[in-house]
Amino acid sequence: MNDILNQILDQLKELGNEVKGQRGELNGLRGEVKGQRGELNGLRGELNDLRNDVQAIREEHGGLLRVLEHRAEVTSANIVRLQEDVTYLTGSVNHLKGDMDQLKDDIGQLKGKVDHLQN
């Protein structure tokens, strides 16, 4: 009976040692989990930083786009104004050409009268 009790006691000691070993492994796993949580928190921080950077870039690009749209509108208005000026000047030049043709005719008639008077 003592032998049986000693065997049971030995088995209990072995089980105790196994439990201690598993506790050590469990503590090691807990440490790894804590480390991974720390890494995860670091990654979350980096992700938030990236989100903030992206948001800032979007806002900057939106501002630049609005400036470019405004410049395009101003440029378009200037082009229309220049086209109107060119049309006006073209009309003025054509009118001047007509006036010059009339003056040439008048000068020709005057020369004819002067020539007639000199003869």
Secondary structure as GFF3:
##gff-version 3
##sequence-region A 1 119
A	DSSP	alpha_helix	2	118	.	.	.	ID=ss1
###
